[in-house]
Amino acid sequence: MNLNPIRLYYQTLLDALGPSGWWPAQSAFEVAVGAVLTQNTAWRNVEKALAALKAADAFSVSAMLALPIEDLAELIRPSGYYRLKAARLRNLLDFLAREAAGDPSLADDPALSYLSGQDTQELREKLLAVRGVGPETADCILLYALDRPVFVVDAYTARVAVRHGLASEDAGYDELQDIFSRALPEDAAVYNECHALLVRVGHALCKKSRPLCDTCPLGTFLETRP
Ligand code: SF4
């Protein structure tokens, strides 16, 4: 079978590392909140912030919107950049409340069912219009919270793609997303797993300096060592 390189890398990583079981969250709402909190920070810090919100009985759209923003910021402090993230989170919560037509019981649905009937591209544009929600955050919400076939690009995706000659150094988010989306079947489960595998390999092996190519499952596909 003659697989395109990205499908081959995907299958190789899946065989070597096994399924990732992403996203590590209990509900679509938790994914959406986590997608904002994880900007520029490690997931373990996000977990602490999520735990603090839950311990304060503040883990819903209406409960967080009812909090003074200083209190919200204090609860999410472990995730870093907490004042900025509190403002961004508030913007996302306002968006969710609007989408639920101002009905608090609907807005607090952890499955975000009120977003389920919406067209993916329209929803993506609406998310991108929320201040503080960039393409990676919007696409994380679409893919991991709402199960939409939207490929998520991050710094690890870019690094692996450039080092393996799949993209140029100056490739932007949209170009990288297009490269991976075209190469893989348009399937949320495949996009979910492929992004997760790239994050795992990027975090553990494809380091910024001194990548561990000798122990990496993708090492055999490298023509030149980075
Ligand atoms: S660590 Fe080396 S082999 Fe693995 S993805 Fe990065 S560049 Fe490729």
Residues whose N, C-alpha, C, O or C-beta is under 5 A from the ligand:
A	BS01	SF4	V160 R163 L205 C206 P211 L212 C213 C216 L218 G219
